[in-house]
Amino acid sequence: MEEEFEFGFTEDPKFSVERYEEMIRNHDQYFFDAQAFENIIDYYIEKNDPAKALQVAEYARNQHPFAAVFLIKQAQLLVVGNKVPEAFAALEKAAMLEASDADIYIIRGNLYESMERFGEALENYEKALGLAEETDEILLHIAYVYQNMGDYDTAISYLKLCLKQNMENQDALYELAFCYDVMDNQQESVQFYQQYIDNEPYSYAAWYNLGNAYTKLSLFEKAIDAYDYAILIKDSFASAYFNKGNALVNLEKYAEAIEVYRHTFEYEQPNADTYCAIGECYEKLEQMDDARAFYKKSVKMDPKLADAWFGIGVTLDFEERYFEALHFYKKALDLDIANADYWFAIADAEYKLGHMTEAEQAYEKVVELNPLDIDAWLDYSSILYEQQRLVGAIEIISQAIKNNPEAAELYYRMVAYLFAKGDYNEALNHLEMALTSDPEKHYILFDYLPQLQKNKVIVDIINRYTK
């Protein structure tokens, strides 16, 4: 038996849902007006039940075959289900019924964007711009397309248009920061957010992004001030606390940073990154038991966080527990095999344990991954020098100089090795190069070979450059 129920615009959406579910249970056919159907579809979307929402859209289409809105809703839901051809077909039908509905072109633009057919995406978004009453989200999507095309200048211009339409569009604020970051244009980023804040002084997102821009410029005091304003406006802004903590770390204010990091726990669940950051602060304060405790909390929460495993190793290394430290360094390395810092720590620990071959192999890996690491080259060559492998030590320093021709430390070390080998003329040539590069660092030579302080020729040459 068929019953008809008409529900007006003022009908309680929950009541509409109940009547719809009753209809399904009874295997019956009730009549709903278009607004009631929209309410029911939106209810299931909010309940994260796209299958039921799609079913309602189909019922609605049968009862209201000339209402484009249900084809548009259907297309949105088909997109969620990754049914792209069906979504395009629904939009085509909707356009035949009501070609002036901006949502048709927005959804179609989204589909083309996801398929990386950027020209067609932009074409549809531009059509939507001419039809929609509110355009900030469309402008944001156009900016996304230009980002995906690698055209960040044009993306920025659309993001600014978006914010002109809606100053409170936080997605646009964050995307603008991202674009400036990619372009490494933090000065312009600072300028924009300062101007924005003049008009919107209570935008916590703008203060936060300003803080991030200052951080990237290494203006940590200014960054902290910006984060403080963001926190003042929104005291539950955990990300602002975390980034303020990072800025304090860069200023070596580790005790203050710990307190700020702990504030994040009041507003969000503790996470592995924050535990790791606190552990690093305690490590810098040489409170190794506390540092290790927080690093352990971090790896318990996220066993794949390599820096936390590495941190545990650092605390053990500090306590001269090199064998144990090595175990944790290797756990970190397993998670990040190309990390030069991990290889360096392993090389140092192997050396302290007297494992020269393993240390040498690890240093070789360090300089392969980071040929600009002066200390690694120096330590690598020292291992060979200590084993009376002078030729090898000289070859390593030669490679180091090729990669770092401005590094005076390398030339001074080369002087020491060449004197030890007996190549005095070559040693004096390198001494001249070292002194030309940085005469103030001549002490390096005497630190490594103190007996050279009694060599009159060397002292005279150094005096020519330093007096």
C-alpha positions, 0 to 999 in steps of 0.5 A: 500500500502506498502512502504519501507524506509531504514534509515542508522546509521547516520539517525536522531533518531527524523526523525525515530520516526516521520516516525514510528508514520506516519506509525502507523497513516497510518496503513501501513508497513514501513521498518526500519533497526535495528539501527533505531528501537533501536533509536525509542525504546530508544526514547519511553523509555526516554519519559517514555512510556514503552507500546509504546516502547514494541510495537516498539520492537514487530514490530522490531522482526517481521522485524528482527527475527534473531536480539537478541537485540529486544528480549533483549529490549522486556525483559527489558520492560516486567520487567518494566511491572512486566511480569516476565514469559514473560521476562524470555521467551524473554531472552530464545529466545535471548540466542538461537540467540546470547548466547554471549550477556552479557545483557541477563545474566544481565537482568536474574540476575536482575530478579532472584535478585528481586525474592531473588533467589540469587544463580541463580542471581550470576550465571548469573552475573558471566556469564555476567562478562565473556562476557561484555566489561565494568563490573563495573555495573555487579560487583555492582549488584553482591555486591547488591546480597551479601548485600541482603544475609547479606554478607557485607565483600564479598559485599565490595570486589566486590564494591572495584573491581567495583571502580577499574574498574570505579573510578567514579561509585558513586553508588558504593561509596555510597554503600561502605559507607553503608556496612561499616556503617552496619558493624560499621566499620567507621575506615576502611571506613575513611581509604578507602576514604582517599586512594580513595581521594589520587587518585581522589581528585576531587570526591565530593562523596568521600569527602562527604562519608568521612565526614559521616564516621567522623561524625559517629566517632564523629570527627565533625571538621574533618567531616566539613572539608570533607564536605567543600571540597565536597562543594568546588568541587560541590557548589550545593551539598545540602546534604553536606550542610545539613550534615555539618549543623548537624555536627555544631549542634553536636559542639553546633555551632547553629548560624553557623548551621542555615546559612549552613542549609539555603544554601540548599535552594539555590540548592533544594526546602526547605523541612520539615527536614531542616526547623525542623533542623533550628527550633531546632537550634533556640530552642537551642539558646532559640530564641523560636519565631523563633524556633516555626516559623520554626517548623510550616513551617516544619509541614505545609510541612509534617504533619507526621514529629513527631519531628517538632510537638514535637519541637513546644511543647518544645518551649511552655514548655520553656515559661511555657505554659504547657497545650499548650505544652502537646497538641503538645507533644501528636500530636508527640506521635500519630505519634511515639507512642513508642518514650520514649523522647515524653513520658518523655516530656508528663510526665514532662508537666503533673507533672507541671500541677499538674496531678500526676496520668497522670504523673506517667502513662507517666513515667511508659511508659518511663522506659518501653520503655527505662529502661536505662533512669536514669533521668526518673527513678529518676523523676518517684520515686520523684512523689511517694515520694512527695505523701508520697508513700515511699514504692512505691518510693523505689520499683521504685528505686530498679527496676531502680538499677536492670536495671542500676547497675552502676548508682551511682545517683540511689544509692544516691537517694535510701539512701535518701528514706531509711533515710526518711523511717527510714531504717537507716542500709539499707540506710548506706549499699546503701551509701557504694555502692553509694560511691564505685561506684562514691564518687564525686557524694555524693552531690546528696544526700545532694541536695535531703535531705539537712538535712543529711549534719548534720548527723555525721555518714553519713558525716564520711562515705563520708569523708572516701571515699573522703579524 
